[in-house]
């Protein structure tokens, strides 16, 4: 499953990065492998996607979110 497919309010863990360029940008922002991400909300057309990683709030483009393979965390 990719990050852009997850509904708001869910928590997920990063499993894999599909693009090297986006991978480096996300690493710099704290989106590390196995990091828990909470989907805070999505704009009406699905872009941007608002997430929380550790103590950081990030807005991602849909194209960036499509490069993250994630696994849903059981609450």
PQR file of N, CA, C, O and H, with PARSE charges and radii, in Angstrom:
ATOM      1  N   UNK A   1       0.850  -1.165   0.000 -0.4000 1.5000
ATOM      2  CA  UNK A   1       0.000   0.000   0.000 -0.0000 2.0000
ATOM      3  C   UNK A   1       0.902   1.236   0.000  0.5500 1.7000
ATOM      4  O   UNK A   1       1.984   1.225   0.586 -0.5500 1.4000
ATOM      5  N   UNK A   2       0.450   2.282  -0.653 -0.4000 1.5000
ATOM      6  CA  UNK A   2       1.210   3.527  -0.711 -0.0000 2.0000
ATOM      7  C   UNK A   2       0.557   4.573   0.183  0.5500 1.7000
ATOM      8  O   UNK A   2      -0.639   4.502   0.465 -0.5500 1.4000
ATOM      9  H   UNK A   2      -0.430   2.291  -1.129  0.4000 1.0000
ATOM     10  N   UNK A   3       1.344   5.534   0.621 -0.4000 1.5000
ATOM     11  CA  UNK A   3       0.872   6.532   1.583 -0.0000 2.0000
ATOM     12  C   UNK A   3      -0.326   7.321   1.079  0.5500 1.7000
ATOM     13  O   UNK A   3      -1.211   7.658   1.866 -0.5500 1.4000
ATOM     14  H   UNK A   3       2.315   5.591   0.391  0.4000 1.0000
ATOM     15  N   UNK A   4      -0.377   7.620  -0.203 -0.4000 1.5000
ATOM     16  CA  UNK A   4      -1.493   8.411  -0.734 -0.0000 2.0000
ATOM     17  C   UNK A   4      -2.825   7.658  -0.694  0.5500 1.7000
ATOM     18  O   UNK A   4      -3.874   8.281  -0.857 -0.5500 1.4000
ATOM     19  H   UNK A   4       0.342   7.346  -0.843  0.4000 1.0000
ATOM     20  N   UNK A   5      -2.816   6.348  -0.485 -0.4000 1.5000
ATOM     21  CA  UNK A   5      -4.030   5.525  -0.459 -0.0000 2.0000
ATOM     22  C   UNK A   5      -4.644   5.409   0.938  0.5500 1.7000
ATOM     23  O   UNK A   5      -5.741   4.870   1.087 -0.5500 1.4000
ATOM     24  H   UNK A   5      -1.964   5.842  -0.352  0.4000 1.0000
ATOM     25  N   UNK A   6      -3.953   5.906   1.950 -0.4000 1.5000
ATOM     26  CA  UNK A   6      -4.400   5.752   3.337 -0.0000 2.0000
ATOM     27  C   UNK A   6      -5.336   6.897   3.713  0.5500 1.7000
ATOM     28  O   UNK A   6      -5.026   8.055   3.435 -0.5500 1.4000
ATOM     29  H   UNK A   6      -3.063   6.344   1.828  0.4000 1.0000
ATOM     30  N   UNK A   7      -6.477   6.597   4.339 -0.4000 1.5000
ATOM     31  CA  UNK A   7      -7.402   7.655   4.756 -0.0000 2.0000
ATOM     32  C   UNK A   7      -6.860   8.438   5.961  0.5500 1.7000
ATOM     33  O   UNK A   7      -6.010   7.946   6.703 -0.5500 1.4000
ATOM     34  H   UNK A   7      -6.729   5.656   4.565  0.4000 1.0000
ATOM     35  N   UNK A   8      -7.358   9.638   6.137 -0.4000 1.5000
ATOM     36  CA  UNK A   8      -6.965  10.481   7.272 -0.0000 2.0000
ATOM     37  C   UNK A   8      -7.323   9.790   8.584  0.5500 1.7000
ATOM     38  O   UNK A   8      -8.324   9.081   8.679 -0.5500 1.4000
ATOM     39  H   UNK A   8      -8.049  10.037   5.534  0.4000 1.0000
ATOM     40  N   UNK A   9      -6.481  10.013   9.593 -0.4000 1.5000
ATOM     41  CA  UNK A   9      -6.727   9.438  10.913 -0.0000 2.0000
ATOM     42  C   UNK A   9      -6.009   8.131  11.174  0.5500 1.7000
ATOM     43  O   UNK A   9      -6.020   7.646  12.305 -0.5500 1.4000
ATOM     44  H   UNK A   9      -5.668  10.589   9.516  0.4000 1.0000
ATOM     45  N   UNK A  10      -5.389   7.548  10.171 -0.4000 1.5000
ATOM     46  CA  UNK A  10      -4.695   6.264  10.325 -0.0000 2.0000
ATOM     47  C   UNK A  10      -3.228   6.477  10.657  0.5500 1.7000
ATOM     48  O   UNK A  10      -2.661   7.528  10.359 -0.5500 1.4000
ATOM     49  H   UNK A  10      -5.381   7.942   9.252  0.4000 1.0000
ATOM     50  N   UNK A  11      -2.617   5.473  11.275 -0.4000 1.5000
ATOM     51  CA  UNK A  11      -1.180   5.466  11.535 -0.0000 2.0000
ATOM     52  C   UNK A  11      -0.557   4.340  10.711  0.5500 1.7000
ATOM     53  O   UNK A  11      -1.107   3.245  10.597 -0.5500 1.4000
ATOM     54  H   UNK A  11      -3.078   4.619  11.517  0.4000 1.0000
ATOM     55  N   UNK A  12       0.605   4.647  10.145 -0.4000 1.5000
ATOM     56  CA  UNK A  12       1.298   3.694   9.282 -0.0000 2.0000
ATOM     57  C   UNK A  12       2.800   3.724   9.571  0.5500 1.7000
ATOM     58  O   UNK A  12       3.303   4.649  10.209 -0.5500 1.4000
ATOM     59  H   UNK A  12       1.052   5.537  10.238  0.4000 1.0000
ATOM     60  N   UNK A  13       3.504   2.699   9.093 -0.4000 1.5000
ATOM     61  CA  UNK A  13       4.966   2.647   9.196 -0.0000 2.0000
ATOM     62  C   UNK A  13       5.562   2.600   7.806  0.5500 1.7000
ATOM     63  O   UNK A  13       5.037   1.935   6.913 -0.5500 1.4000
ATOM     64  H   UNK A  13       3.095   1.947   8.575  0.4000 1.0000
ATOM     65  N   UNK A  14       6.657   3.307   7.631 -0.4000 1.5000
ATOM     66  CA  UNK A  14       7.363   3.340   6.343 -0.0000 2.0000
ATOM     67  C   UNK A  14       8.077   2.007   6.129  0.5500 1.7000
ATOM     68  O   UNK A  14       8.833   1.558   6.991 -0.5500 1.4000
ATOM     69  H   UNK A  14       7.084   3.847   8.357  0.4000 1.0000
ATOM     70  N   UNK A  15       7.838   1.379   4.986 -0.4000 1.5000
ATOM     71  CA  UNK A  15       8.489   0.119   4.649 -0.0000 2.0000
ATOM     72  C   UNK A  15       9.559   0.275   3.573  0.5500 1.7000
ATOM     73  O   UNK A  15      10.614  -0.356   3.641 -0.5500 1.4000
ATOM     74  H   UNK A  15       7.225   1.743   4.285  0.4000 1.0000
ATOM     75  N   UNK A  16       9.280   1.124   2.576 -0.4000 1.5000
ATOM     76  CA  UNK A  16      10.167   1.207   1.425 -0.0000 2.0000
ATOM     77  C   UNK A  16       9.976   2.536   0.708  0.5500 1.7000
ATOM     78  O   UNK A  16       8.889   3.114   0.721 -0.5500 1.4000
ATOM     79  H   UNK A  16       8.423   1.637   2.522  0.4000 1.0000
ATOM     80  N   UNK A  17      11.041   3.009   0.086 -0.4000 1.5000
ATOM     81  CA  UNK A  17      11.007   4.224  -0.741 -0.0000 2.0000
ATOM     82  C   UNK A  17      11.181   3.801  -2.190  0.5500 1.7000
ATOM     83  O   UNK A  17      12.060   2.994  -2.494 -0.5500 1.4000
ATOM     84  H   UNK A  17      11.924   2.540   0.074  0.4000 1.0000
ATOM     85  N   UNK A  18      10.368   4.326  -3.081 -0.4000 1.5000
ATOM     86  CA  UNK A  18      10.417   3.917  -4.481 -0.0000 2.0000
ATOM     87  C   UNK A  18      11.238   4.850  -5.366  0.5500 1.7000
ATOM     88  O   UNK A  18      11.596   4.466  -6.480 -0.5500 1.4000
ATOM     89  H   UNK A  18       9.654   4.982  -2.834  0.4000 1.0000
ATOM     90  N   UNK A  19      11.547   6.064  -4.906 -0.4000 1.5000
ATOM     91  CA  UNK A  19      12.306   7.019  -5.712 -0.0000 2.0000
ATOM     92  C   UNK A  19      13.436   7.608  -4.902  0.5500 1.7000
ATOM     93  O   UNK A  19      13.218   8.095  -3.793 -0.5500 1.4000
ATOM     94  H   UNK A  19      11.256   6.375  -4.001  0.4000 1.0000
ATOM     95  N   UNK A  20      14.646   7.571  -5.441 -0.4000 1.5000
ATOM     96  CA  UNK A  20      15.811   8.046  -4.705 -0.0000 2.0000
ATOM     97  C   UNK A  20      15.747   9.544  -4.413  0.5500 1.7000
ATOM     98  O   UNK A  20      16.075   9.955  -3.299 -0.5500 1.4000
ATOM     99  H   UNK A  20      14.824   7.175  -6.342  0.4000 1.0000
ATOM    100  N   UNK A  21      15.338  10.369  -5.368 -0.4000 1.5000
ATOM    101  CA  UNK A  21      15.274  11.812  -5.160 -0.0000 2.0000
ATOM    102  C   UNK A  21      14.335  12.199  -4.038  0.5500 1.7000
ATOM    103  O   UNK A  21      14.675  13.042  -3.208 -0.5500 1.4000
ATOM    104  H   UNK A  21      15.072  10.035  -6.272  0.4000 1.0000
ATOM    105  N   UNK A  22      13.177  11.607  -4.002 -0.4000 1.5000
ATOM    106  CA  UNK A  22      12.200  11.883  -2.942 -0.0000 2.0000
ATOM    107  C   UNK A  22      12.680  11.281  -1.631  0.5500 1.7000
ATOM    108  O   UNK A  22      12.452  11.848  -0.562 -0.5500 1.4000
ATOM    109  H   UNK A  22      12.901  10.922  -4.677  0.4000 1.0000
ATOM    110  N   UNK A  23      13.339  10.141  -1.709 -0.4000 1.5000
ATOM    111  CA  UNK A  23      13.874   9.448  -0.532 -0.0000 2.0000
ATOM    112  C   UNK A  23      14.783  10.380   0.274  0.5500 1.7000
ATOM    113  O   UNK A  23      14.637  10.478   1.492 -0.5500 1.4000
ATOM    114  H   UNK A  23      13.524   9.680  -2.577  0.4000 1.0000
ATOM    115  N   UNK A  24      15.707  11.056  -0.381 -0.4000 1.5000
ATOM    116  CA  UNK A  24      16.630  11.954   0.313 -0.0000 2.0000
ATOM    117  C   UNK A  24      15.894  13.131   0.956  0.5500 1.7000
ATOM    118  O   UNK A  24      16.199  13.520   2.084 -0.5500 1.4000
ATOM    119  H   UNK A  24      15.826  10.977  -1.371  0.4000 1.0000
ATOM    120  N   UNK A  25      14.933  13.688   0.240 -0.4000 1.5000
ATOM    121  CA  UNK A  25      14.146  14.804   0.776 -0.0000 2.0000
ATOM    122  C   UNK A  25      13.375  14.368   2.022  0.5500 1.7000
ATOM    123  O   UNK A  25      13.349  15.088   3.021 -0.5500 1.4000
ATOM    124  H   UNK A  25      14.685  13.372  -0.675  0.4000 1.0000
ATOM    125  N   UNK A  26      12.752  13.198   1.967 -0.4000 1.5000
ATOM    126  CA  UNK A  26      11.965  12.708   3.103 -0.0000 2.0000
ATOM    127  C   UNK A  26      12.860  12.362   4.292  0.5500 1.7000
ATOM    128  O   UNK A  26      12.482  12.602   5.438 -0.5500 1.4000
ATOM    129  H   UNK A  26      12.773  12.613   1.156  0.4000 1.0000
ATOM    130  N   UNK A  27      14.033  11.805   4.033 -0.4000 1.5000
ATOM    131  CA  UNK A  27      14.973  11.511   5.122 -0.0000 2.0000
ATOM    132  C   UNK A  27      15.366  12.786   5.856  0.5500 1.7000
ATOM    133  O   UNK A  27      15.442  12.798   7.085 -0.5500 1.4000
ATOM    134  H   UNK A  27      14.340  11.610   3.101  0.4000 1.0000
ATOM    135  N   UNK A  28      15.612  13.853   5.114 -0.4000 1.5000
ATOM    136  CA  UNK A  28      15.983  15.131   5.716 -0.0000 2.0000
ATOM    137  C   UNK A  28      14.866  15.692   6.593  0.5500 1.7000
ATOM    138  O   UNK A  28      15.135  16.428   7.542 -0.5500 1.4000
ATOM    139  H   UNK A  28      15.550  13.844   4.116  0.4000 1.0000
ATOM    140  N   UNK A  29      13.618  15.350   6.281 -0.4000 1.5000
ATOM    141  CA  UNK A  29      12.480  15.836   7.060 -0.0000 2.0000
ATOM    142  C   UNK A  29      12.118  14.902   8.210  0.5500 1.7000
ATOM    143  O   UNK A  29      11.199  15.199   8.974 -0.5500 1.4000
ATOM    144  H   UNK A  29      13.400  14.752   5.510  0.4000 1.0000
ATOM    145  N   UNK A  30      12.826  13.773   8.349 -0.4000 1.5000
ATOM    146  CA  UNK A  30      12.572  12.863   9.461 -0.0000 2.0000
ATOM    147  C   UNK A  30      11.707  11.674   9.142  0.5500 1.7000
ATOM    148  O   UNK A  30      11.331  10.929  10.047 -0.5500 1.4000
ATOM    149  H   UNK A  30      13.572  13.531   7.728  0.4000 1.0000
ATOM    150  N   UNK A  31      11.375  11.468   7.871 -0.4000 1.5000
ATOM    151  CA  UNK A  31      10.573  10.299   7.481 -0.0000 2.0000
ATOM    152  C   UNK A  31      11.549   9.150   7.243  0.5500 1.7000
ATOM    153  O   UNK A  31      11.946   8.876   6.110 -0.5500 1.4000
ATOM    154  H   UNK A  31      11.681  12.073   7.136  0.4000 1.0000
ATOM    155  N   UNK A  32      11.922   8.491   8.322 -0.4000 1.5000
ATOM    156  CA  UNK A  32      12.932   7.435   8.301 -0.0000 2.0000
ATOM    157  C   UNK A  32      12.285   6.070   8.105  0.5500 1.7000
ATOM    158  O   UNK A  32      11.083   5.920   8.321 -0.5500 1.4000
ATOM    159  H   UNK A  32      11.599   8.713   9.243  0.4000 1.0000
ATOM    160  N   UNK A  33      13.073   5.067   7.697 -0.4000 1.5000
ATOM    161  CA  UNK A  33      12.532   3.703   7.604 -0.0000 2.0000
ATOM    162  C   UNK A  33      11.979   3.265   8.962  0.5500 1.7000
ATOM    163  O   UNK A  33      12.598   3.508   9.997 -0.5500 1.4000
ATOM    164  H   UNK A  33      14.050   5.189   7.521  0.4000 1.0000
ATOM    165  N   UNK A  34      10.830   2.627   8.950 -0.4000 1.5000
ATOM    166  CA  UNK A  34      10.115   2.146  10.135 -0.0000 2.0000
ATOM    167  C   UNK A  34       9.577   3.257  11.023  0.5500 1.7000
ATOM    168  O   UNK A  34       9.123   2.987  12.135 -0.5500 1.4000
ATOM    169  H   UNK A  34      10.327   2.429   8.109  0.4000 1.0000
ATOM    170  N   UNK A  35       9.619   4.496  10.558 -0.4000 1.5000
ATOM    171  CA  UNK A  35       9.031   5.608  11.324 -0.0000 2.0000
ATOM    172  C   UNK A  35       7.507   5.498  11.273  0.5500 1.7000
ATOM    173  O   UNK A  35       6.935   5.108  10.255 -0.5500 1.4000
ATOM    174  H   UNK A  35       9.988   4.715   9.655  0.4000 1.0000
ATOM    175  N   UNK A  36       6.865   5.845  12.379 -0.4000 1.5000
ATOM    176  CA  UNK A  36       5.404   5.858  12.422 -0.0000 2.0000
ATOM    177  C   UNK A  36       4.912   7.220  11.941  0.5500 1.7000
ATOM    178  O   UNK A  36       5.351   8.265  12.422 -0.5500 1.4000
ATOM    179  H   UNK A  36       7.330   6.162  13.205  0.4000 1.0000
ATOM    180  N   UNK A  37       3.993   7.180  10.984 -0.4000 1.5000
ATOM    181  CA  UNK A  37       3.409   8.388  10.398 -0.0000 2.0000
ATOM    182  C   UNK A  37       1.924   8.392  10.714  0.5500 1.7000
ATOM    183  O   UNK A  37       1.249   7.374  10.564 -0.5500 1.4000
ATOM    184  H   UNK A  37       3.636   6.331  10.594  0.4000 1.0000
ATOM    185  N   UNK A  38       1.413   9.539  11.150 -0.4000 1.5000
ATOM    186  CA  UNK A  38      -0.027   9.695  11.336 -0.0000 2.0000
ATOM    187  C   UNK A  38      -0.548  10.596  10.223  0.5500 1.7000
ATOM    188  O   UNK A  38      -0.022  11.687  10.003 -0.5500 1.4000
ATOM    189  H   UNK A  38       1.961  10.367  11.272  0.4000 1.0000
ATOM    190  N   UNK A  39      -1.586  10.134   9.521 -0.4000 1.5000
ATOM    191  CA  UNK A  39      -2.201  10.930   8.463 -0.0000 2.0000
ATOM    192  C   UNK A  39      -3.186  11.886   9.139  0.5500 1.7000
ATOM    193  O   UNK A  39      -4.214  11.456   9.662 -0.5500 1.4000
ATOM    194  H   UNK A  39      -2.013   9.248   9.700  0.4000 1.0000
ATOM    195  N   UNK A  40      -2.869  13.173   9.125 -0.4000 1.5000
ATOM    196  CA  UNK A  40      -3.712  14.162   9.804 -0.0000 2.0000
ATOM    197  C   UNK A  40      -4.870  14.629   8.939  0.5500 1.7000
ATOM    198  O   UNK A  40      -5.950  14.922   9.453 -0.5500 1.4000
ATOM    199  H   UNK A  40      -2.034  13.522   8.700  0.4000 1.0000
ATOM    200  N   UNK A  41      -4.655  14.701   7.631 -0.4000 1.5000
ATOM    201  CA  UNK A  41      -5.719  15.153   6.748 -0.0000 2.0000
ATOM    202  C   UNK A  41      -5.256  15.221   5.313  0.5500 1.7000
ATOM    203  O   UNK A  41      -4.066  15.137   5.009 -0.5500 1.4000
ATOM    204  H   UNK A  41      -3.778  14.464   7.214  0.4000 1.0000
ATOM    205  N   UNK A  42      -6.248  15.377   4.429 -0.4000 1.5000
ATOM    206  CA  UNK A  42      -5.974  15.498   3.001 -0.0000 2.0000
ATOM    207  C   UNK A  42      -6.811  16.634   2.446  0.5500 1.7000
ATOM    208  O   UNK A  42      -7.938  16.867   2.883 -0.5500 1.4000
ATOM    209  H   UNK A  42      -7.215  15.445   4.676  0.4000 1.0000
ATOM    210  N   UNK A  43      -6.253  17.330   1.487 -0.4000 1.5000
ATOM    211  CA  UNK A  43      -7.009  18.366   0.785 -0.0000 2.0000
ATOM    212  C   UNK A  43      -8.104  17.683  -0.039  0.5500 1.7000
ATOM    213  O   UNK A  43      -8.003  16.487  -0.314 -0.5500 1.4000
ATOM    214  H   UNK A  43      -5.337  17.141   1.131  0.4000 1.0000
ATOM    215  N   UNK A  44      -9.133  18.406  -0.432 -0.4000 1.5000
ATOM    216  CA  UNK A  44     -10.261  17.797  -1.149 -0.0000 2.0000
ATOM    217  C   UNK A  44      -9.885  16.967  -2.386  0.5500 1.7000
ATOM    218  O   UNK A  44     -10.531  15.956  -2.659 -0.5500 1.4000
ATOM    219  H   UNK A  44      -9.216  19.378  -0.209  0.4000 1.0000
ATOM    220  N   UNK A  45      -8.873  17.368  -3.120 -0.4000 1.5000
ATOM    221  CA  UNK A  45      -8.477  16.600  -4.300 -0.0000 2.0000
ATOM    222  C   UNK A  45      -7.329  15.633  -4.009  0.5500 1.7000
ATOM    223  O   UNK A  45      -6.754  15.056  -4.932 -0.5500 1.4000
ATOM    224  H   UNK A  45      -8.349  18.190  -2.898  0.4000 1.0000
ATOM    225  N   UNK A  46      -6.991  15.454  -2.719 -0.4000 1.5000
ATOM    226  CA  UNK A  46      -5.964  14.497  -2.338 -0.0000 2.0000
ATOM    227  C   UNK A  46      -4.552  15.053  -2.346  0.5500 1.7000
ATOM    228  O   UNK A  46      -3.596  14.300  -2.159 -0.5500 1.4000
ATOM    229  H   UNK A  46      -7.458  15.923  -1.969  0.4000 1.0000
ATOM    230  N   UNK A  47      -4.401  16.338  -2.556 -0.4000 1.5000
ATOM    231  CA  UNK A  47      -3.068  16.936  -2.590 -0.0000 2.0000
ATOM    232  C   UNK A  47      -3.161  18.343  -2.029  0.5500 1.7000
ATOM    233  O   UNK A  47      -3.927  19.145  -2.564 -0.5500 1.4000
ATOM    234  H   UNK A  47      -5.177  16.949  -2.708  0.4000 1.0000
ATOM    235  N   UNK A  48      -2.431  18.684  -0.991 -0.4000 1.5000
ATOM    236  CA  UNK A  48      -1.424  17.918  -0.291 -0.0000 2.0000
ATOM    237  C   UNK A  48      -2.023  16.990   0.764  0.5500 1.7000
ATOM    238  O   UNK A  48      -3.217  17.025   1.062 -0.5500 1.4000
ATOM    239  H   UNK A  48      -1.809  18.032  -0.557  0.4000 1.0000
ATOM    240  N   UNK A  49      -1.143  16.163   1.311 -0.4000 1.5000
ATOM    241  CA  UNK A  49      -1.482  15.241   2.390 -0.0000 2.0000
ATOM    242  C   UNK A  49      -0.720  15.723   3.621  0.5500 1.7000
ATOM    243  O   UNK A  49       0.496  15.909   3.560 -0.5500 1.4000
ATOM    244  H   UNK A  49      -0.173  16.134   1.069  0.4000 1.0000
ATOM    245  N   UNK A  50      -1.409  15.925   4.721 -0.4000 1.5000
ATOM    246  CA  UNK A  50      -0.797  16.427   5.945 -0.0000 2.0000
ATOM    247  C   UNK A  50      -0.481  15.257   6.861  0.5500 1.7000
ATOM    248  O   UNK A  50      -1.358  14.457   7.186 -0.5500 1.4000
ATOM    249  H   UNK A  50      -2.396  15.774   4.770  0.4000 1.0000
ATOM    250  N   UNK A  51       0.793  15.161   7.280 -0.4000 1.5000
ATOM    251  CA  UNK A  51       1.225  14.049   8.122 -0.0000 2.0000
ATOM    252  C   UNK A  51       1.981  14.568   9.329  0.5500 1.7000
ATOM    253  O   UNK A  51       2.477  15.694   9.343 -0.5500 1.4000
ATOM    254  H   UNK A  51       1.505  15.811   7.016  0.4000 1.0000
ATOM    255  N   UNK A  52       2.058  13.708  10.353 -0.4000 1.5000
ATOM    256  CA  UNK A  52       2.879  13.979  11.534 -0.0000 2.0000
ATOM    257  C   UNK A  52       3.877  12.841  11.667  0.5500 1.7000
ATOM    258  O   UNK A  52       3.506  11.668  11.678 -0.5500 1.4000
ATOM    259  H   UNK A  52       1.655  12.793  10.341  0.4000 1.0000
ATOM    260  N   UNK A  53       5.155  13.209  11.769 -0.4000 1.5000
ATOM    261  CA  UNK A  53       6.231  12.243  11.971 -0.0000 2.0000
ATOM    262  C   UNK A  53       7.024  12.729  13.173  0.5500 1.7000
ATOM    263  O   UNK A  53       7.570  13.832  13.157 -0.5500 1.4000
ATOM    264  H   UNK A  53       5.456  14.162  11.760  0.4000 1.0000
ATOM    265  N   UNK A  54       7.088  11.908  14.213 -0.4000 1.5000
ATOM    266  CA  UNK A  54       7.710  12.303  15.476 -0.0000 2.0000
ATOM    267  C   UNK A  54       7.060  13.607  15.931  0.5500 1.7000
ATOM    268  O   UNK A  54       5.853  13.613  16.173 -0.5500 1.4000
ATOM    269  H   UNK A  54       6.645  11.011  14.226  0.4000 1.0000
ATOM    270  N   UNK A  55       7.788  14.695  16.059 -0.4000 1.5000
ATOM    271  CA  UNK A  55       7.213  15.976  16.484 -0.0000 2.0000
ATOM    272  C   UNK A  55       7.158  16.969  15.331  0.5500 1.7000
ATOM    273  O   UNK A  55       7.136  18.179  15.556 -0.5500 1.4000
ATOM    274  H   UNK A  55       8.768  14.689  15.862  0.4000 1.0000
ATOM    275  N   UNK A  56       7.136  16.472  14.108 -0.4000 1.5000
ATOM    276  CA  UNK A  56       7.175  17.318  12.921 -0.0000 2.0000
ATOM    277  C   UNK A  56       5.901  17.149  12.106  0.5500 1.7000
ATOM    278  O   UNK A  56       5.420  16.032  11.912 -0.5500 1.4000
ATOM    279  H   UNK A  56       7.155  15.489  13.925  0.4000 1.0000
ATOM    280  N   UNK A  57       5.359  18.263  11.631 -0.4000 1.5000
ATOM    281  CA  UNK A  57       4.192  18.249  10.757 -0.0000 2.0000
ATOM    282  C   UNK A  57       4.665  18.583   9.348  0.5500 1.7000
ATOM    283  O   UNK A  57       5.397  19.552   9.142 -0.5500 1.4000
ATOM    284  H   UNK A  57       5.750  19.170  11.789  0.4000 1.0000
ATOM    285  N   UNK A  58       4.238  17.769   8.372 -0.4000 1.5000
ATOM    286  CA  UNK A  58       4.711  17.895   7.003 -0.0000 2.0000
ATOM    287  C   UNK A  58       3.526  17.835   6.046  0.5500 1.7000
ATOM    288  O   UNK A  58       2.590  17.063   6.255 -0.5500 1.4000
ATOM    289  H   UNK A  58       3.644  16.982   8.539  0.4000 1.0000
ATOM    290  N   UNK A  59       3.570  18.647   5.002 -0.4000 1.5000
ATOM    291  CA  UNK A  59       2.601  18.558   3.910 -0.0000 2.0000
ATOM    292  C   UNK A  59       3.329  17.965   2.710  0.5500 1.7000
ATOM    293  O   UNK A  59       4.321  18.523   2.240 -0.5500 1.4000
ATOM    294  H   UNK A  59       4.330  19.273   4.832  0.4000 1.0000
ATOM    295  N   UNK A  60       2.834  16.838   2.218 -0.4000 1.5000
ATOM    296  CA  UNK A  60       3.438  16.150   1.073 -0.0000 2.0000
ATOM    297  C   UNK A  60       2.554  16.265  -0.149  0.5500 1.7000
ATOM    298  O   UNK A  60       1.328  16.231  -0.051 -0.5500 1.4000
ATOM    299  H   UNK A  60       2.029  16.385   2.599  0.4000 1.0000
ATOM    300  N   UNK A  61       3.180  16.400  -1.292 -0.4000 1.5000
ATOM    301  CA  UNK A  61       2.431  16.310  -2.549 -0.0000 2.0000
ATOM    302  C   UNK A  61       1.981  14.867  -2.739  0.5500 1.7000
ATOM    303  O   UNK A  61       2.598  13.940  -2.215 -0.5500 1.4000
ATOM    304  H   UNK A  61       4.177  16.428  -1.372  0.4000 1.0000
ATOM    305  N   UNK A  62       0.922  14.691  -3.478 -0.4000 1.5000
ATOM    306  CA  UNK A  62       0.424  13.345  -3.774 -0.0000 2.0000
ATOM    307  C   UNK A  62       1.504  12.535  -4.493  0.5500 1.7000
ATOM    308  O   UNK A  62       1.665  11.345  -4.223 -0.5500 1.4000
ATOM    309  H   UNK A  62       0.421  15.444  -3.904  0.4000 1.0000
ATOM    310  N   UNK A  63       2.238  13.166  -5.400 -0.4000 1.5000
ATOM    311  CA  UNK A  63       3.287  12.466  -6.141 -0.0000 2.0000
ATOM    312  C   UNK A  63       4.405  11.989  -5.208  0.5500 1.7000
ATOM    313  O   UNK A  63       5.010  10.946  -5.460 -0.5500 1.4000
ATOM    314  H   UNK A  63       2.107  14.133  -5.619  0.4000 1.0000
ATOM    315  N   UNK A  64       4.687  12.734  -4.138 -0.4000 1.5000
ATOM    316  CA  UNK A  64       5.692  12.305  -3.161 -0.0000 2.0000
ATOM    317  C   UNK A  64       5.154  11.157  -2.310  0.5500 1.7000
ATOM    318  O   UNK A  64       5.873  10.203  -2.015 -0.5500 1.4000
ATOM    319  H   UNK A  64       4.196  13.580  -3.934  0.4000 1.0000
ATOM    320  N   UNK A  65       3.885  11.256  -1.920 -0.4000 1.5000
ATOM    321  CA  UNK A  65       3.263  10.213  -1.093 -0.0000 2.0000
ATOM    322  C   UNK A  65       3.174   8.888  -1.843  0.5500 1.7000
ATOM    323  O   UNK A  65       3.208   7.825  -1.222 -0.5500 1.4000
ATOM    324  H   UNK A  65       3.300  12.031  -2.160  0.4000 1.0000
ATOM    325  N   UNK A  66       3.063   8.937  -3.160 -0.4000 1.5000
ATOM    326  CA  UNK A  66       2.986   7.713  -3.959 -0.0000 2.0000
ATOM    327  C   UNK A  66       4.298   6.951  -3.980  0.5500 1.7000
ATOM    328  O   UNK A  66       4.325   5.788  -4.384 -0.5500 1.4000
ATOM    329  H   UNK A  66       3.036   9.800  -3.664  0.4000 1.0000
ATOM    330  N   UNK A  67       5.385   7.578  -3.555 -0.4000 1.5000
ATOM    331  CA  UNK A  67       6.690   6.910  -3.561 -0.0000 2.0000
ATOM    332  C   UNK A  67       6.989   6.197  -2.252  0.5500 1.7000
ATOM    333  O   UNK A  67       8.037   5.564  -2.124 -0.5500 1.4000
ATOM    334  H   UNK A  67       5.363   8.522  -3.226  0.4000 1.0000
ATOM    335  N   UNK A  68       6.088   6.285  -1.277 -0.4000 1.5000
ATOM    336  CA  UNK A  68       6.283   5.631   0.016 -0.0000 2.0000
ATOM    337  C   UNK A  68       5.414   4.389   0.143  0.5500 1.7000
ATOM    338  O   UNK A  68       4.186   4.476   0.112 -0.5500 1.4000
ATOM    339  H   UNK A  68       5.237   6.799  -1.381  0.4000 1.0000
ATOM    340  N   UNK A  69       6.045   3.252   0.283 -0.4000 1.5000
ATOM    341  CA  UNK A  69       5.323   2.004   0.549 -0.0000 2.0000
ATOM    342  C   UNK A  69       5.226   1.889   2.069  0.5500 1.7000
ATOM    343  O   UNK A  69       6.233   1.977   2.772 -0.5500 1.4000
ATOM    344  H   UNK A  69       7.042   3.182   0.308  0.4000 1.0000
ATOM    345  N   UNK A  70       4.019   1.693   2.562 -0.4000 1.5000
ATOM    346  CA  UNK A  70       3.792   1.695   4.012 -0.0000 2.0000
ATOM    347  C   UNK A  70       3.033   0.454   4.455  0.5500 1.7000
ATOM    348  O   UNK A  70       2.504  -0.300   3.639 -0.5500 1.4000
ATOM    349  H   UNK A  70       3.201   1.622   1.991  0.4000 1.0000
ATOM    350  N   UNK A  71       2.995   0.266   5.756 -0.4000 1.5000
ATOM    351  CA  UNK A  71       2.225  -0.816   6.369 -0.0000 2.0000
ATOM    352  C   UNK A  71       1.388  -0.197   7.471  0.5500 1.7000
ATOM    353  O   UNK A  71       1.889   0.596   8.268 -0.5500 1.4000
ATOM    354  H   UNK A  71       3.424   0.879   6.418  0.4000 1.0000
ATOM    355  N   UNK A  72       0.121  -0.554   7.518 -0.4000 1.5000
ATOM    356  CA  UNK A  72      -0.784   0.017   8.516 -0.0000 2.0000
ATOM    357  C   UNK A  72      -0.424  -0.503   9.911  0.5500 1.7000
ATOM    358  O   UNK A  72      -0.096  -1.677  10.087 -0.5500 1.4000
ATOM    359  H   UNK A  72      -0.287  -1.198   6.871  0.4000 1.0000
ATOM    360  N   UNK A  73      -0.494   0.394  10.894 -0.4000 1.5000
ATOM    361  CA  UNK A  73      -0.215   0.059  12.285 -0.0000 2.0000
ATOM    362  C   UNK A  73      -1.538  -0.253  12.963  0.5500 1.7000
ATOM    363  O   UNK A  73      -2.505   0.495  12.824 -0.5500 1.4000
ATOM    364  H   UNK A  73      -0.761   1.347  10.751  0.4000 1.0000
ATOM    365  N   UNK A  74      -1.580  -1.357  13.696 -0.4000 1.5000
ATOM    366  CA  UNK A  74      -2.792  -1.725  14.422 -0.0000 2.0000
ATOM    367  C   UNK A  74      -2.900  -0.859  15.667  0.5500 1.7000
ATOM    368  O   UNK A  74      -1.943  -0.771  16.436 -0.5500 1.4000
ATOM    369  H   UNK A  74      -0.794  -1.965  13.809  0.4000 1.0000
ATOM    370  N   UNK A  75      -4.050  -0.214  15.885 -0.4000 1.5000
ATOM    371  CA  UNK A  75      -4.227   0.671  17.054 -0.0000 2.0000
ATOM    372  C   UNK A  75      -4.599  -0.107  18.269  0.5500 1.7000
ATOM    373  O   UNK A  75      -4.786   0.471  19.339 -0.5500 1.4000
ATOM    374  H   UNK A  75      -4.827  -0.286  15.260  0.4000 1.0000
TER
END
